[in-house]
Amino acid sequence: MSAVTPTESIGRTGGRIGIAILVGSALGYLVVVGTGRLLDNADYAIFMTFWGALFGLGSALGPIEQELSRLSAHAAVTGRPVGRDAVTTTVVGAVAVAAVGLALVTPAATDRLFGGNAVLGVVVAVCGVAFAAQFAVRGLLIGTDQIRPYAKLIVAEAAVRPLLIAVVVVLGMSGMVSLAIAVGVGSFAWILFVRSAVGRVDRSLPGDPVRVVTPRVLLLLAGAALTASVITGYPAMVGLLAPGGDRDALAGLYAALAVARIPLLMFAPVQALAVPMVVRLASAAEGVRRLRRILAVGTVGSVALAALGALVGALIGPWVVSLLFGARYEVGGASVAGLVWSSVILVAVQLLTAALVALVRPGQVLLTWLAVAVTAAGVLVVDFADPVERAVWGLAIAPTVGLVVAVVFVARAAGRHRESVGN
């Protein structure tokens, strides 16, 4: 029997994670489409703002998974357990998200985001803290090559939501608050997998001081929060910076955005493996050279794919939105084209910033996403068109700016890392 090569191993790992992400994403889309049909357009616009706030906050905690996967990968290479840094990283993330959650339950925030419904703010705050633990567990699992439980966790989180929504509908409680609570419960799925993850952690092993870990984690969280503001959290960003839009038009936009985000899901398996892969490639000079080639080809390919996706979105996007969500959700072809372009370019930016995480460049990760978020915010606040049009322009322009910034940073970081490894 021939041995399994590293390439075959990566392929199998990516395949398992890819299947799990596709299943989880399909279940997530079932929730987005189902709630769109259960609620009227005005309530759906508010619900999607809640969805954006919840999963924007969850996405902002993604660096916890990346950091723990990096720590776990390094520990595995040296043949030792993960040390105290894993605990410190998780605690810092949980405290940070709790602070943000408290801000979301203030009357000013709930009025602007959730139409004055304070319960939605509370759900976001509580489930946001649960997401911190969930991403910590995921990071430990993927970093220690526990692919099967990692994939199961992804599916379990997504499966809880439509299951509970079905129960809510059967009980005749399909109001916006009940649906929001059912969605939020999924962030506690980590409880089923915590034992597999913490078994690889030895808290007695020394790590970096808290004063060193804290700013590193906060930089990454800040960068991820900026990332989330233009991906999962964009409806909340629109609500904060461009309020007053027509609810029916916004509902159509958010429905189209859900469809246009499919490219992000297709590349999610690659992103999940990016940090451990870059860590391993960057350990040798030849690996660094290979890494630079991979990133260059991937960036050029992403731009070409974005252009093709925009064309397809313009041609059939409005029909797909109407098919999935119903005829009352209307959106123009040009809007769908801009949203698809945005999604594909965001894939490239995410992969490039994952490389920066692996190369320990948290400041550059932050600056990249700051460029994206500031550009999007600038487009939203300038009153040159109605809020829906500004939302589309913001999503089309901002990731393009971020791509240019990320390419420059990664090229410089990889070059310097190659010199240090060569020496």
C-alpha positions in Angstrom: 0.0 0.0 0.0 1.5 3.4 -1.0 1.8 6.1 1.5 -0.5 9.1 1.4 1.4 12.1 0.1 1.1 15.6 1.7 -0.9 16.8 -1.3 -3.3 13.9 -1.1 -3.7 14.6 2.7 -4.5 18.2 2.1 -6.9 17.3 -0.6 -8.8 14.9 1.6 -8.8 17.4 4.5 -10.1 20.2 2.2 -12.7 17.8 0.8 -14.1 16.9 4.2 -14.1 20.5 5.4 -15.6 21.6 2.1 -18.5 19.2 2.3 -19.2 20.3 5.9 -19.1 24.0 4.9 -21.4 23.3 1.9 -23.9 21.4 4.1 -23.7 24.1 6.7 -24.1 26.9 4.2 -27.0 25.2 2.6 -28.7 25.0 6.0 -27.9 28.7 6.5 -29.4 29.6 3.2 -32.5 27.6 4.1 -32.9 29.9 7.2 -32.3 33.1 5.2 -34.8 32.1 2.5 -37.3 30.6 4.9 -37.4 33.6 7.2 -37.8 35.8 4.0 -41.0 33.9 3.2 -42.2 33.9 6.8 -41.8 37.6 7.5 -43.1 40.6 5.5 -40.6 42.8 3.8 -40.3 45.4 6.5 -39.8 42.8 9.3 -37.4 40.9 7.0 -35.2 44.0 6.6 -35.0 44.3 10.4 -34.3 40.6 10.7 -31.5 40.7 8.2 -30.0 43.6 10.1 -30.1 41.4 13.2 -28.6 38.6 11.2 -25.8 40.9 10.0 -25.1 42.1 13.6 -25.0 38.6 15.0 -22.9 37.0 12.4 -20.9 40.1 11.9 -20.0 39.9 15.6 -19.3 36.2 15.1 -17.1 36.8 12.1 -15.2 39.4 14.0 -14.1 36.6 16.3 -12.7 34.5 13.5 -9.1 35.5 14.5 -9.6 33.4 17.6 -9.9 30.3 15.4 -6.9 31.5 13.3 -4.7 32.2 16.3 -5.5 29.0 18.0 -5.0 27.0 14.8 -1.6 28.8 14.4 -0.7 28.0 18.0 -1.9 24.4 17.6 0.0 23.9 14.4 3.2 25.2 15.9 2.7 23.0 18.9 2.1 19.9 16.7 5.3 20.6 14.8 7.3 20.6 18.0 5.4 17.6 19.5 4.0 19.3 22.5 0.5 20.4 23.7 -0.9 23.9 23.2 0.1 26.1 26.1 -1.4 28.9 28.1 -1.6 31.3 25.1 -4.7 29.4 23.9 -6.6 30.3 27.1 -5.4 33.9 27.1 -6.4 34.4 23.5 -9.9 33.0 24.1 -10.5 35.1 27.2 -9.4 38.3 25.5 -11.7 37.6 22.7 -14.7 36.9 25.0 -14.1 40.1 27.0 -13.9 42.2 23.8 -17.1 40.8 22.3 -18.9 41.2 25.6 -18.0 44.9 25.6 -19.4 45.3 22.1 -22.5 43.4 23.0 -23.2 45.8 25.8 -23.1 48.7 23.4 -25.7 46.9 21.1 -28.3 46.8 23.9 -28.4 50.5 24.4 -31.6 52.3 23.3 -29.7 54.3 20.6 -28.3 51.2 19.0 -31.6 49.1 19.2 -33.6 52.0 17.7 -31.3 52.5 14.8 -30.6 48.8 14.1 -33.6 46.8 15.3 -36.5 49.2 15.1 -36.4 49.6 18.9 -36.7 45.8 19.6 -34.3 45.5 22.6 -34.6 41.7 22.7 -32.8 41.4 19.4 -29.8 43.3 20.9 -29.7 41.0 23.9 -29.7 37.9 21.7 -26.8 39.4 19.7 -24.8 40.2 22.9 -25.3 36.8 24.6 -24.7 34.7 21.5 -21.6 36.8 20.6 -19.9 35.7 23.7 -20.8 32.1 22.9 -19.2 32.5 19.5 -15.9 33.3 21.2 -15.8 29.8 22.7 -17.0 28.2 19.5 -14.2 29.7 17.4 -11.7 28.7 20.1 -12.8 25.1 19.9 -12.7 25.2 16.1 -9.2 26.6 16.1 -7.9 23.8 18.4 -9.6 21.1 16.3 -8.3 22.3 12.9 -4.8 23.1 14.3 -4.4 19.7 15.7 -5.7 18.0 12.6 -8.9 16.8 14.1 -10.8 17.2 10.9 -13.8 15.0 11.6 -15.0 16.8 14.8 -14.2 20.1 13.2 -16.5 19.3 10.2 -19.1 17.9 12.6 -19.1 21.2 14.6 -19.7 23.2 11.4 -22.7 21.1 10.5 -24.1 20.9 14.0 -24.0 24.7 14.4 -25.9 25.2 11.1 -28.3 22.3 11.7 -29.6 23.6 15.0 -31.1 26.8 13.4 -33.5 25.4 10.9 -34.5 22.6 13.3 -35.5 25.1 16.0 -37.1 27.4 13.4 -39.3 24.4 12.3 -40.3 23.8 16.0 -41.1 27.5 16.3 -43.3 27.4 13.2 -45.1 24.3 14.3 -45.8 26.0 17.7 -47.3 29.0 15.8 -44.6 31.4 17.2 -43.0 32.4 14.0 -42.5 36.1 15.0 -39.3 38.0 14.4 -38.1 37.6 18.0 -38.7 33.8 18.2 -36.9 33.3 14.9 -34.0 35.4 16.1 -33.6 33.3 19.3 -33.8 30.1 17.3 -31.0 31.4 15.1 -28.9 32.5 18.1 -28.9 29.1 19.8 -26.6 27.7 17.1 -23.7 29.6 18.6 -23.7 27.2 21.5 -23.0 24.1 19.4 -19.4 24.1 20.6 -20.5 22.5 23.9 -20.9 19.2 22.2 -17.2 19.2 21.0 -15.3 21.0 23.8 -13.8 17.8 25.2 -12.1 16.8 22.0 -10.5 20.3 21.8 -9.4 21.0 25.3 -7.7 17.6 25.6 -4.8 19.1 23.5 -4.3 22.1 25.9 -1.9 22.1 28.8 -2.5 25.3 30.8 0.6 24.7 32.9 2.8 25.3 29.9 4.1 28.9 29.9 3.2 31.2 27.1 3.6 34.9 26.1 2.7 37.4 28.8 -0.9 38.7 28.8 0.5 42.2 27.9 1.9 40.6 24.7 -1.0 38.4 23.7 -3.7 41.1 24.4 -2.6 43.7 21.9 -1.9 41.0 19.2 -5.4 39.5 19.6 -7.1 42.9 19.8 -5.4 44.0 16.6 -6.7 40.8 14.8 -10.2 41.2 16.3 -10.3 44.8 15.2 -9.2 43.8 11.7 -11.9 41.0 11.7 -14.5 43.5 12.9 -13.7 45.7 9.9 -13.9 42.6 7.7 -17.3 41.7 9.1 -18.6 45.2 8.5 -18.4 44.6 4.8 -19.3 40.9 4.7 -21.8 39.4 7.2 -22.4 42.6 9.1 -23.0 44.9 6.1 -26.8 45.2 6.6 -26.0 46.5 10.1 -23.5 48.9 8.7 -26.0 50.2 6.2 -28.5 50.7 9.0 -26.0 52.7 11.0 -24.6 54.9 8.2 -27.3 55.1 5.6 -30.6 54.9 7.5 -34.0 55.8 6.2 -34.0 53.6 3.1 -37.1 52.1 1.7 -37.7 48.8 3.6 -39.0 47.0 0.5 -35.9 48.0 -1.5 -33.6 47.1 1.3 -35.3 43.7 1.7 -34.6 43.0 -2.0 -31.0 44.1 -1.6 -30.4 41.9 1.3 -32.0 38.9 -0.5 -29.7 39.6 -3.5 -26.7 39.9 -1.1 -27.4 36.4 0.3 -27.4 35.0 -3.2 -24.2 37.0 -4.2 -22.3 35.7 -1.2 -22.2 32.2 -2.6 -18.6 32.7 -3.9 -17.5 33.3 -0.3 -18.9 29.9 0.6 -17.3 28.1 -2.3 -13.8 29.2 -1.2 -14.4 28.7 2.5 -12.6 25.3 2.7 -9.4 26.9 1.3 -9.7 29.8 3.8 -10.1 27.3 6.7 -6.8 25.7 5.8 -4.9 28.8 4.8 -3.2 29.7 8.1 -1.9 26.2 8.9 -0.8 25.8 5.3 1.1 29.1 5.2 2.7 28.3 8.5 4.1 25.1 7.1 5.2 26.6 3.8 6.9 29.5 5.5 9.1 27.2 7.5 11.5 26.8 4.5 12.9 29.0 1.8 11.5 26.9 -1.0 8.1 26.9 0.7 8.1 30.7 0.8 8.8 30.8 -3.0 6.0 28.4 -3.6 3.7 30.5 -1.4 4.4 33.7 -3.4 3.6 31.9 -6.6 0.3 30.5 -5.2 -0.8 33.9 -4.0 0.1 35.7 -7.3 -1.8 33.2 -9.4 -4.8 33.2 -7.0 -5.1 37.0 -7.0 -5.1 37.2 -10.8 -7.5 34.4 -11.1 -9.8 36.0 -8.5 -10.1 39.3 -10.5 -10.9 37.3 -13.7 -13.5 35.2 -11.9 -15.0 38.4 -10.3 -15.6 39.9 -13.8 -17.2 36.7 -15.0 -19.4 36.5 -11.9 -20.5 40.1 -12.3 -21.6 39.4 -15.9 -23.6 36.3 -14.8 -25.1 38.1 -11.9 -26.3 40.9 -14.1 -28.0 38.5 -16.5 -29.7 36.0 -14.2 -29.3 37.5 -10.7 -32.8 39.2 -10.4 -34.5 36.0 -11.6 -32.6 33.9 -9.0 -33.6 36.2 -6.2 -37.2 36.1 -7.3 -37.2 32.3 -7.6 -35.7 31.8 -4.1 -37.4 34.6 -2.1 -40.6 35.3 -4.1 -41.8 38.0 -6.6 -42.1 40.7 -3.9 -38.3 40.8 -3.6 -37.1 43.0 -6.5 -33.5 44.0 -7.3 -31.8 45.2 -10.5 -29.3 43.3 -12.5 -26.6 46.0 -12.1 -27.0 45.7 -8.3 -26.5 42.0 -8.4 -23.4 42.4 -10.6 -21.8 44.7 -8.1 -22.6 42.4 -5.2 -21.1 39.4 -7.0 -17.9 41.3 -7.9 -17.6 42.3 -4.3 -18.0 38.7 -3.0 -15.3 37.3 -5.3 -12.8 40.1 -4.6 -13.5 39.7 -0.9 -12.4 36.0 -1.2 -9.0 37.1 -2.5 -8.6 39.7 0.3 -9.5 37.1 2.9 -7.0 34.6 1.7 -4.2 37.3 1.5 -4.9 38.5 5.0 -4.9 34.9 6.2 -1.4 34.7 4.9 -0.5 37.8 6.8 -1.9 36.2 10.0 0.3 33.2 9.4 3.3 35.4 8.8 2.5 37.2 12.1 1.6 40.6 10.6 -1.4 41.6 12.7 -0.9 45.3 12.1 -1.0 44.8 8.3 -4.2 42.7 8.6 -5.8 45.6 10.5 -4.6 48.2 7.9 -6.0 46.1 5.0 -9.4 45.8 6.5 -9.4 49.4 7.7 -8.9 50.5 4.1 -11.9 48.3 3.1 -14.2 49.4 5.9 -13.3 53.1 5.6 -13.9 53.1 1.9 -17.3 51.4 2.3 -18.3 53.8 5.1 -17.3 56.8 3.0 -19.4 55.7 0.1 -22.4 55.1 2.5 -22.3 58.5 4.2 -21.9 60.6 1.0 -25.4 61.4 -0.1 -25.0 61.0 -3.9 -27.8 58.4 -4.3 -30.4 56.6 -2.4 -29.2 54.2 0.4 -29.6 51.0 -1.7 -27.5 52.4 -4.6 -24.9 53.6 -2.1 -24.8 50.2 -0.4 -24.1 48.5 -3.8 -21.4 51.0 -4.7 -19.8 50.7 -1.3 -19.6 46.9 -1.6 -18.2 47.1 -5.1 -15.4 49.7 -4.5 -14.2 48.9 -1.0 -12.9 45.3 -1.5 -11.1 46.4 -4.7 -9.2 49.0 -2.7 -8.5 46.3 0.0 -7.1 43.9 -2.7 -4.5 46.4 -3.8 -3.4 47.1 -0.2 -3.3 43.4 0.7 -1.2 42.4 -2.4 1.4 45.0 -1.5 1.6 43.9 2.2 1.8 40.2 1.4 4.5 40.7 -1.3 6.6 42.6 1.2 6.0 40.3 4.2 6.8 37.1 2.1 10.0 38.7 0.8 11.2 39.6 4.3 10.2 36.2 5.6 12.1 34.5 2.8 15.2 36.4 3.7 15.0 35.5 7.4 14.4 31.8 6.6 17.3 31.8 4.2 19.6 33.2 6.8 
